[in-house]
Amino acid sequence: MPKEDDSTIIEKITEIRAKNNRNWMAILKLAFKYAPEEATKIMNDITGCDAEINQLTKKLGVKK
């Protein structure tokens, strides 16, 4: 089997992430419709985790 090139792999990841993002947004809409207070708490937790990930990601780009 021939090895896939980077651009082919990246394109596949892009397609999968687009589908997953649609699914994630559907769940988010349901959560805020049926349990808005709980959904808000969860979103705050997610935002906090994202901030931590962003800080760690920045460290990856720092040249020594």
Buried (B, 14 or more C-beta within 10 A) or exposed (E): EEEEEEEEEEEEEEEEEEEEEEEEEEEBEEBBEEEEEEBEEEEEEEEEEEEEEEEEEEEEEEEE
